[in-house]
Amino acid sequence: MDSYTILYAEDEEQTRLNYTNYLNRYFKKVYSVSNGEEALIQYEKYKPDVLLLDINMPKVNGLEVAKKIRQKDKVSRIIILTAHLEQDKLLFAAELNLTKYLPKPISRIELKEALNEAISQLQEVSEEIDCVCLGDDIVWDKRSKKLKNDGSDIKLTKYEMLLLELLSSKENKIFSLDEISLHLWNDIDDLELDTTKLKDIIKRIRKKLPKNSLENIYGAGYKLNIP
């Protein structure tokens, strides 16, 4: 947890202080606020990984805060704190993709379990974003810069790795020869020579990728086709 950040919104001062101290044990940074309006301001400023929101807060309630955040952020994890009599409100909150809702007063055991679940969900999303499936069980892992076939590494040269790194950086983008040369060799002084070397690299890496994964767009450049 210590590499993640959390926003905690609770209007009761002593509760907020106690649980802010508790959360500081586990998270890299805790942003603590007393109402929904502050929660939205701090969210926009810091983009925390996890949000722990009380339903009943001044100015903007917790569900409204969650709704506003979910309009543009599908990744951050949200845990809602609710009094027992308010649980019926959550029947209308399925679209918020909550990690969990917890009854108040908060059990620290249940809170820790919910926080662990939120972090697990974040890690799963991160792995999905970092891995590009090219077909035929071949996956490019952007974080480790490794090409794998059914979990086993496919050996890449330095320039093959750099080429895949660039082509996978923006989905469906066509990269020009100048852009590729600059990324691979950090210069475009001799484009004819770079083009010759690039064609050789592409010829070799195509043998390691599924058919038609690497496409030459005539007059434009190259792109990575992702199924």
BAFI-3210 file (N, C-alpha, C; in Angstrom, 3 decimals, decimal comma, padded with zeros to 6 digits):
// residues 227
n [1|2|3|4|5|6|7|8|9|10|11|12|13|14|15|16|17|18|19|20|21|22|23|24|25|26|27|28|29|30|31|32|33|34|35|36|37|38|39|40|41|42|43|44|45|46|47|48|49|50|51|52|53|54|55|56|57|58|59|60|61|62|63|64|65|66|67|68|69|70|71|72|73|74|75|76|77|78|79|80|81|82|83|84|85|86|87|88|89|90|91|92|93|94|95|96|97|98|99|100|101|102|103|104|105|106|107|108|109|110|111|112|113|114|115|116|117|118|119|120|121|122|123|124|125|126|127|128|129|130|131|132|133|134|135|136|137|138|139|140|141|142|143|144|145|146|147|148|149|150|151|152|153|154|155|156|157|158|159|160|161|162|163|164|165|166|167|168|169|170|171|172|173|174|175|176|177|178|179|180|181|182|183|184|185|186|187|188|189|190|191|192|193|194|195|196|197|198|199|200|201|202|203|204|205|206|207|208|209|210|211|212|213|214|215|216|217|218|219|220|221|222|223|224|225|226|227]
n.u [000,815|002,082|002,911|000,815|-001,821|-004,362|-007,591|-009,426|-012,574|-014,464|-016,751|-016,910|-014,877|-013,084|-013,233|-012,240|-009,605|-008,577|-008,728|-007,274|-004,701|-004,448|-004,587|-002,297|-000,334|-000,198|-000,399|001,194|000,583|-001,885|-004,801|-006,792|-010,067|-012,972|-015,454|-017,656|-017,220|-014,587|-013,405|-013,726|-012,183|-009,608|-009,329|-009,174|-006,797|-004,821|-005,361|-005,879|-005,280|-007,070|-010,313|-011,938|-014,983|-017,401|-020,948|-022,806|-022,072|-021,262|-022,225|-021,495|-022,612|-021,267|-021,936|-022,570|-020,113|-018,687|-020,095|-019,491|-016,744|-016,591|-017,530|-015,379|-013,282|-012,508|-010,872|-009,705|-010,190|-013,086|-014,391|-017,226|-018,519|-021,085|-024,003|-026,062|-028,798|-028,729|-028,119|-029,869|-029,643|-027,565|-028,488|-028,947|-026,520|-024,978|-023,721|-021,492|-019,322|-018,179|-015,656|-016,302|-018,844|-018,936|-020,265|-020,889|-020,237|-016,804|-015,237|-011,959|-010,758|-012,457|-012,157|-009,419|-009,430|-011,039|-009,461|-007,223|-008,445|-009,105|-006,537|-005,630|-007,381|-006,559|-003,981|-004,535|-005,792|-003,666|-001,868|-003,317|-003,342|-000,640|000,038|000,064|-001,857|-001,095|-002,047|-002,287|-001,320|000,781|002,308|003,060|004,805|004,684|005,775|007,916|009,215|009,263|008,745|006,438|005,614|002,982|003,679|006,409|009,602|010,437|013,304|014,714|016,420|018,211|017,279|014,957|013,407|013,230|011,791|009,288|008,565|008,113|006,068|003,971|003,296|001,261|-001,896|-002,927|-001,658|000,131|003,487|005,948|008,844|010,829|010,141|010,505|013,221|014,390|013,703|014,991|017,704|018,273|018,731|018,302|019,960|021,017|018,870|018,459|020,292|019,365|016,813|017,391|018,585|016,411|014,488|015,683|015,563|012,786|012,127|013,269|011,928|009,306|009,171|008,932|006,524|002,887|001,237|000,780|000,854|002,577|002,359|002,949|002,222|001,672|003,658|003,339|004,205|004,765|002,683|001,380|-000,695|-003,337|-005,330]
n.v [-001,216|001,154|002,610|003,921|006,456|008,063|009,524|010,802|011,450|012,876|014,262|014,394|015,507|014,285|011,559|011,683|012,564|010,402|008,222|009,197|009,194|006,431|005,574|006,729|004,970|003,117|004,180|006,014|008,738|010,648|012,372|014,401|015,470|017,539|017,801|017,286|019,077|019,989|017,524|017,037|019,118|018,479|015,980|016,660|018,034|016,232|013,629|011,012|007,485|005,875|006,378|007,189|007,626|009,286|008,966|010,931|014,124|017,621|020,116|018,623|015,382|012,049|010,128|011,760|012,952|010,672|010,052|012,276|011,961|009,462|010,065|010,759|009,212|005,967|004,271|004,756|003,635|003,326|003,557|003,483|004,925|004,268|004,834|002,362|002,670|003,941|002,318|001,649|003,639|002,925|001,133|002,418|002,928|001,301|001,842|003,181|001,600|000,641|-000,321|-001,269|-000,944|000,262|-000,228|002,239|002,520|002,293|-000,812|-001,658|-003,947|-004,717|-002,444|-002,554|-004,892|-004,046|-002,002|-003,475|-004,971|-002,941|-002,095|-004,432|-004,500|-002,191|-002,974|-005,073|-003,695|-002,098|-004,025|-004,946|-002,657|-002,350|-004,544|-005,665|-007,441|-009,309|-011,363|-014,933|-015,889|-014,226|-011,653|-008,276|-006,780|-003,751|-002,555|-004,158|-004,389|-006,691|-009,348|-011,913|-015,342|-017,213|-016,891|-017,393|-015,889|-014,116|-013,707|-010,531|-008,052|-005,031|-002,932|-003,992|-004,149|-001,408|-000,518|-001,851|-000,699|001,987|001,737|000,658|002,631|004,407|003,593|002,395|004,438|005,754|005,658|007,742|007,372|009,142|009,621|007,073|006,580|008,584|007,725|005,245|005,704|008,218|010,275|011,787|012,144|010,736|009,586|007,743|005,683|004,975|004,045|001,727|000,166|000,037|-001,401|-003,885|-004,507|-004,599|-006,720|-008,831|-008,736|-009,187|-011,895|-012,782|-011,993|-012,256|-012,882|-010,093|-008,269|-006,115|-003,388|-001,873|001,262|002,648|005,302|006,613|005,345|003,114|000,904|-000,687|-003,404|-004,126|-006,660]
n.w [000,000|000,463|-001,711|-002,743|-002,840|-000,827|-000,476|002,136|003,306|005,747|007,965|010,736|013,208|015,198|014,551|011,947|012,444|013,961|012,123|010,014|011,069|011,343|008,641|007,661|008,366|006,375|003,763|001,128|000,970|002,641|002,028|003,779|004,341|005,196|004,042|001,161|-000,926|-000,548|-000,931|-003,691|-004,723|-003,733|-004,932|-007,701|-007,649|-006,695|-007,616|-006,225|-005,534|-004,153|-002,726|000,224|001,371|003,282|003,356|004,347|004,241|004,612|002,165|-000,351|-000,780|-000,107|-002,121|-004,290|-004,725|-005,523|-007,891|-009,530|-009,817|-011,073|-013,602|-015,139|-014,354|-014,259|-012,979|-010,371|-007,004|-004,972|-001,756|000,207|003,146|005,406|007,421|009,040|008,444|006,045|003,959|001,961|000,104|-001,481|-003,277|-005,579|-006,623|-008,258|-010,663|-009,936|-009,524|-007,061|-004,717|-002,194|000,355|003,656|006,907|009,452|012,980|011,913|011,463|012,078|011,145|009,015|007,471|006,803|005,264|003,124|002,065|001,251|-000,747|-002,540|-003,347|-004,579|-006,772|-008,113|-008,833|-010,590|-012,684|-013,461|-014,440|-016,643|-018,240|-018,724|-020,240|-023,552|-025,651|-028,438|-029,903|-030,650|-028,182|-027,630|-025,890|-025,185|-022,663|-021,361|-019,127|-018,130|-020,468|-022,083|-024,384|-024,599|-025,060|-024,392|-021,704|-021,657|-022,189|-025,161|-026,966|-027,475|-029,421|-028,580|-030,236|-031,323|-029,026|-028,385|-030,592|-030,298|-027,883|-028,617|-030,632|-029,186|-027,451|-028,076|-028,871|-032,028|-033,382|-036,148|-036,738|-038,003|-040,195|-039,405|-036,707|-035,641|-036,168|-034,636|-032,101|-031,941|-032,618|-031,818|-033,552|-036,805|-038,897|-041,051|-042,907|-044,960|-044,410|-041,845|-042,511|-043,939|-041,950|-040,233|-041,709|-041,687|-038,976|-038,619|-040,299|-038,906|-036,420|-037,133|-037,485|-034,973|-034,049|-034,104|-037,261|-039,390|-037,307|-037,195|-039,133|-042,274|-043,299|-046,264|-047,322|-044,935|-042,496|-039,752|-037,824|-034,866|-034,815|-032,774|-031,643]
ca.u [000,000|002,858|003,189|-000,464|-002,353|-005,777|-008,351|-010,374|-013,537|-015,289|-017,016|-016,754|-013,461|-012,282|-013,167|-011,336|-008,238|-008,169|-008,535|-006,171|-003,483|-004,424|-004,300|-000,903|000,555|-000,201|-000,381|002,257|000,065|-003,314|-005,419|-007,923|-010,955|-014,126|-016,729|-017,602|-016,658|-013,135|-012,998|-013,623|-011,039|-008,381|-009,247|-008,688|-005,411|-003,857|-005,737|-005,520|-005,577|-008,220|-011,137|-012,725|-015,948|-018,622|-022,120|-023,369|-021,104|-021,774|-021,999|-021,712|-022,527|-020,278|-022,366|-022,442|-018,673|-018,332|-020,685|-018,734|-015,428|-016,756|-017,806|-014,128|-012,258|-013,040|-009,804|-009,519|-011,079|-013,918|-015,037|-018,223|-018,851|-022,511|-024,757|-026,890|-030,081|-028,539|-027,655|-030,791|-029,198|-026,567|-029,169|-028,941|-025,137|-024,244|-022,904|-020,301|-018,235|-017,552|-014,937|-017,080|-019,372|-018,709|-021,139|-020,279|-018,811|-015,952|-014,377|-010,628|-010,500|-013,172|-011,536|-008,153|-009,770|-011,529|-008,308|-006,443|-009,186|-008,950|-005,180|-005,593|-008,079|-005,679|-002,871|-005,069|-005,978|-002,332|-001,320|-004,043|-002,901|000,763|000,223|-000,579|-002,036|-000,927|-002,638|-001,513|-000,695|001,966|001,997|004,145|004,692|005,294|006,531|009,184|009,790|009,511|007,787|006,247|004,766|002,394|004,403|007,863|010,223|010,977|014,510|014,694|017,605|017,977|016,491|013,622|012,721|012,934|010,744|008,023|008,279|007,532|004,828|002,916|003,074|-000,022|-002,653|-003,387|-000,917|001,116|004,724|006,732|010,230|011,593|009,854|011,113|014,677|014,756|013,569|015,964|019,103|018,391|019,071|017,752|020,899|021,183|017,603|018,565|020,968|018,459|015,728|017,940|018,723|015,076|013,858|016,279|014,999|011,383|012,107|013,581|010,932|008,054|009,241|008,657|005,183|001,818|001,134|000,102|000,878|003,330|001,857|003,561|001,236|002,433|003,836|003,084|005,067|004,419|001,809|001,190|-002,099|-003,729|-006,660]
ca.v [000,000|002,362|003,348|004,474|007,598|007,931|010,693|010,414|012,522|012,604|015,567|014,346|015,855|013,326|010,343|011,974|012,602|009,042|007,352|009,747|008,630|005,008|005,427|007,146|003,813|002,226|004,848|006,983|010,062|010,702|013,692|014,345|016,631|017,499|017,880|016,809|020,098|019,883|016,241|017,210|020,001|017,710|014,947|017,279|018,485|015,168|012,371|009,877|006,145|005,340|007,376|006,685|008,718|009,161|009,399|012,184|015,195|018,932|020,714|017,590|014,102|011,109|009,514|012,768|013,049|009,481|010,175|013,264|011,393|008,362|010,587|010,881|008,337|004,616|003,442|004,920|002,779|004,105|002,870|004,369|004,705|004,552|004,371|001,200|003,065|004,585|001,357|001,599|004,608|002,299|000,363|003,234|003,330|000,226|002,388|003,838|000,618|000,755|-001,479|-001,796|000,029|-000,203|000,405|002,976|002,845|001,464|-001,841|-001,541|-005,190|-004,628|-001,364|-003,061|-005,834|-003,268|-001,298|-004,491|-005,301|-001,798|-002,131|-005,575|-004,079|-001,241|-003,732|-005,808|-002,721|-001,691|-005,114|-004,967|-001,505|-002,523|-005,683|-005,540|-008,762|-009,194|-012,535|-016,187|-015,993|-013,369|-010,445|-007,318|-006,160|-002,426|-002,170|-004,896|-004,352|-008,075|-009,995|-013,254|-016,293|-018,102|-016,715|-017,547|-014,740|-014,171|-012,890|-009,343|-007,209|-003,686|-002,102|-004,590|-003,715|000,020|-000,370|-002,231|000,312|003,154|001,424|000,346|003,766|005,031|002,598|002,715|005,563|005,452|006,371|008,018|006,912|010,104|009,377|005,802|006,761|009,416|006,914|004,154|006,134|009,563|011,252|011,491|012,798|009,918|008,865|006,591|004,623|004,553|003,284|000,411|-000,562|-000,177|-002,493|-005,132|-004,757|-004,974|-008,061|-009,805|-008,765|-009,751|-013,340|-013,063|-011,504|-012,857|-012,357|-008,801|-007,418|-004,899|-003,001|-000,741|002,118|003,240|006,753|007,198|004,780|001,799|000,850|-001,982|-003,791|-004,810|-007,253]
ca.w [000,000|000,715|-002,944|-003,187|-002,097|-000,496|-000,042|003,177|003,538|006,926|008,571|012,190|013,347|015,945|013,728|010,832|012,967|014,349|010,973|009,222|011,680|010,999|007,215|007,437|008,559|005,214|002,467|000,838|001,310|002,976|001,908|004,685|004,175|006,078|003,319|-000,214|-001,819|-000,407|-001,513|-005,142|-004,991|-003,495|-005,961|-008,934|-007,454|-006,407|-008,268|-005,354|-006,044|-003,413|-002,051|001,345|001,441|004,075|002,584|004,863|004,424|004,211|000,846|-001,364|-000,077|-000,629|-003,375|-005,348|-005,005|-006,302|-009,224|-010,299|-010,131|-012,021|-014,940|-015,898|-013,800|-014,045|-012,433|-008,928|-006,224|-004,058|-000,641|000,807|004,545|005,535|008,591|008,681|007,886|004,754|002,972|000,833|-000,904|-002,346|-004,314|-006,791|-006,875|-008,933|-011,756|-009,385|-009,472|-005,748|-004,187|-001,068|001,305|005,020|007,904|010,553|013,123|011,066|012,026|011,464|010,407|007,749|006,688|006,251|004,197|001,985|001,486|000,534|-001,964|-003,449|-003,900|-005,518|-007,988|-008,807|-009,417|-011,735|-013,764|-013,919|-015,254|-017,920|-019,029|-019,083|-021,134|-024,855|-026,270|-029,886|-030,539|-030,618|-026,860|-027,562|-025,119|-024,953|-021,348|-021,506|-017,938|-018,074|-021,828|-022,489|-025,266|-024,065|-025,761|-023,390|-020,450|-021,831|-022,839|-026,517|-026,943|-028,324|-029,426|-028,034|-031,153|-031,402|-027,813|-028,520|-031,598|-029,674|-026,859|-029,287|-031,337|-028,218|-026,560|-028,419|-029,629|-033,394|-033,983|-037,187|-036,452|-039,207|-040,161|-038,609|-035,292|-035,252|-036,172|-033,492|-030,886|-031,938|-032,715|-031,265|-034,586|-038,143|-039,816|-042,250|-042,967|-045,867|-043,671|-040,787|-043,123|-044,254|-040,681|-039,690|-042,453|-041,215|-037,642|-038,804|-040,890|-037,862|-035,344|-037,665|-037,315|-033,568|-033,752|-034,913|-038,617|-039,583|-036,112|-037,517|-040,450|-042,973|-043,946|-047,377|-047,313|-043,611|-041,470|-039,222|-036,663|-034,241|-034,821|-031,553|-031,856]
c.u [000,847|003,285|001,925|-000,895|-003,851|-006,354|-009,421|-011,269|-014,500|-015,503|-016,864|-015,256|-012,635|-012,143|-012,171|-009,873|-007,740|-007,850|-007,498|-004,846|-003,337|-004,004|-002,863|000,086|000,772|000,020|000,765|001,839|-001,426|-003,782|-006,729|-008,752|-012,237|-015,463|-016,532|-017,013|-015,141|-012,623|-012,809|-012,428|-009,731|-008,219|-008,665|-007,218|-004,431|-004,143|-005,332|-005,944|-006,855|-008,973|-011,988|-013,700|-017,119|-019,803|-022,597|-022,269|-021,738|-021,416|-022,247|-021,591|-021,599|-020,652|-022,261|-020,982|-018,242|-018,858|-019,888|-017,376|-015,549|-017,082|-016,536|-013,024|-012,877|-012,051|-009,679|-010,562|-011,795|-014,558|-015,969|-018,479|-020,295|-023,070|-025,693|-028,179|-029,966|-028,192|-028,587|-030,389|-028,272|-027,188|-029,135|-027,515|-024,317|-023,301|-021,620|-019,113|-017,444|-016,748|-015,747|-017,773|-019,276|-019,652|-020,322|-020,960|-017,929|-015,187|-013,017|-010,263|-011,171|-012,579|-010,242|-008,431|-010,236|-010,390|-007,424|-007,113|-009,040|-007,576|-005,046|-006,259|-007,231|-004,539|-003,323|-005,256|-004,639|-001,711|-001,996|-003,580|-001,496|000,993|-000,594|-000,648|-002,016|-001,547|-001,712|-000,729|000,582|001,575|003,247|003,876|005,444|006,150|007,897|009,923|010,209|008,382|007,672|005,315|004,286|003,215|005,904|008,434|010,670|012,166|014,413|016,046|017,227|017,041|015,098|012,783|012,318|011,812|009,374|007,610|007,599|006,169|003,670|002,569|001,765|-000,773|-003,146|-002,675|000,056|002,348|005,538|008,143|011,097|011,393|010,538|012,633|015,142|014,696|014,651|017,405|019,336|018,896|018,397|018,659|021,048|019,960|017,693|019,221|020,054|017,331|016,174|018,056|017,352|014,379|014,394|015,717|013,558|011,263|012,331|012,477|009,597|008,017|008,872|007,238|004,138|001,731|000,306|000,055|001,539|003,024|002,597|002,462|001,958|002,451|003,672|004,032|004,598|003,512|001,712|-000,295|-002,407|-005,140|-007,694]
c.v [001,263|003,108|004,019|005,648|007,420|009,278|010,217|011,609|012,130|013,925|015,573|014,437|014,788|012,008|010,530|011,965|011,191|008,179|007,901|009,217|007,152|004,805|005,808|006,006|003,041|002,931|005,853|008,388|009,959|012,150|013,654|015,618|016,423|017,606|017,490|017,807|020,084|018,594|016,368|018,079|019,229|016,577|015,524|017,663|017,322|013,837|011,155|008,543|005,576|006,498|006,687|007,795|008,388|009,624|010,774|013,185|016,518|019,255|019,734|016,238|013,127|010,471|010,488|012,979|011,883|009,568|011,133|012,709|010,296|008,835|010,650|009,935|006,984|003,733|003,552|004,095|003,607|003,183|003,875|003,953|005,130|004,068|003,256|001,608|003,692|003,605|001,270|002,578|003,947|001,389|001,104|003,582|002,270|000,758|003,030|002,884|000,732|-000,507|-002,117|-000,632|-000,582|000,504|001,142|002,576|001,828|000,447|-001,756|-002,807|-005,132|-003,540|-001,855|-004,032|-005,094|-002,542|-002,276|-004,870|-004,189|-001,809|-003,278|-005,206|-003,102|-001,979|-004,522|-004,881|-002,311|-002,753|-005,171|-003,839|-001,731|-003,639|-005,505|-006,925|-008,609|-010,366|-013,738|-016,346|-015,171|-012,025|-009,594|-006,628|-004,833|-002,045|-002,849|-004,870|-005,756|-008,558|-011,445|-014,067|-017,314|-018,092|-016,834|-016,370|-015,060|-013,216|-011,749|-008,658|-005,849|-002,886|-002,674|-004,160|-002,248|000,266|-000,719|-001,224|001,528|002,830|001,137|001,526|004,482|004,092|003,164|003,914|005,046|006,307|006,524|007,469|007,846|009,851|008,103|005,937|007,554|008,613|005,842|004,642|007,553|010,585|010,847|012,121|012,038|009,023|007,637|005,413|004,074|003,695|001,872|-000,435|-000,902|-001,332|-003,846|-005,514|-005,239|-006,381|-009,121|-009,897|-009,324|-011,266|-013,750|-012,671|-012,281|-012,174|-011,075|-007,925|-006,080|-004,516|-001,787|000,025|002,937|004,766|007,412|006,660|003,409|001,930|-000,564|-002,288|-004,620|-005,345|-006,699]
c.w [000,000|-000,544|-003,490|-002,308|-001,873|-000,079|000,940|003,489|004,654|007,668|010,095|012,524|014,051|015,184|012,597|011,287|013,290|013,131|009,996|009,751|011,338|009,541|006,881|007,652|007,265|003,875|002,344|001,240|001,586|002,855|002,686|004,575|004,976|005,362|001,855|-001,186|-001,769|-001,056|-003,020|-005,515|-004,831|-004,512|-007,251|-008,829|-007,390|-007,094|-007,432|-005,962|-005,426|-002,772|-000,997|001,723|002,351|003,217|003,041|005,163|004,022|002,764|-000,300|-000,666|-000,804|-001,944|-004,538|-005,729|-005,891|-007,729|-010,094|-010,711|-011,187|-013,442|-015,788|-015,419|-013,474|-013,285|-010,920|-008,174|-005,170|-003,025|000,024|002,253|004,773|006,864|008,139|007,983|006,511|003,641|001,771|-000,263|-001,924|-003,391|-005,644|-007,232|-007,598|-009,999|-011,251|-009,280|-008,169|-005,430|-003,064|-000,373|002,687|005,984|008,964|011,864|012,399|011,901|011,320|010,674|009,040|006,862|006,046|005,112|002,944|001,288|000,701|-000,784|-002,998|-004,116|-004,900|-006,838|-008,797|-009,504|-010,642|-012,931|-014,341|-014,811|-016,617|-018,826|-019,555|-020,096|-022,415|-025,488|-027,787|-030,635|-030,452|-029,315|-026,726|-026,944|-024,987|-023,617|-021,380|-020,298|-017,903|-019,409|-022,281|-023,382|-024,819|-024,956|-024,745|-022,100|-020,553|-022,611|-024,257|-026,562|-027,942|-028,289|-028,844|-028,934|-031,391|-030,205|-027,904|-029,528|-031,010|-028,607|-027,483|-029,881|-030,385|-027,315|-026,832|-029,357|-030,954|-034,038|-035,031|-036,920|-037,731|-039,055|-039,326|-037,113|-034,813|-035,172|-034,966|-032,204|-030,813|-031,873|-032,226|-032,266|-035,885|-039,208|-041,126|-042,392|-043,857|-045,159|-042,574|-041,345|-043,456|-042,993|-040,108|-040,393|-042,006|-039,842|-037,761|-039,368|-039,817|-036,808|-035,835|-037,503|-035,892|-033,155|-034,550|-036,276|-038,632|-038,332|-036,394|-038,960|-041,000|-043,703|-045,012|-047,282|-045,963|-042,538|-041,030|-038,004|-036,157|-034,215|-033,593|-031,717|-030,876]
res [m|d|s|y|t|i|l|y|a|e|d|e|e|q|t|r|l|n|y|t|n|y|l|n|r|y|f|k|k|v|y|s|v|s|n|g|e|e|a|l|i|q|y|e|k|y|k|p|d|v|l|l|l|d|i|n|m|p|k|v|n|g|l|e|v|a|k|k|i|r|q|k|d|k|v|s|r|i|i|i|l|t|a|h|l|e|q|d|k|l|l|f|a|a|e|l|n|l|t|k|y|l|p|k|p|i|s|r|i|e|l|k|e|a|l|n|e|a|i|s|q|l|q|e|v|s|e|e|i|d|c|v|c|l|g|d|d|i|v|w|d|k|r|s|k|k|l|k|n|d|g|s|d|i|k|l|t|k|y|e|m|l|l|l|e|l|l|s|s|k|e|n|k|i|f|s|l|d|e|i|s|l|h|l|w|n|d|i|d|d|l|e|l|d|t|t|k|l|k|d|i|i|k|r|i|r|k|k|l|p|k|n|s|l|e|n|i|y|g|a|g|y|k|l|n|i|p]
***
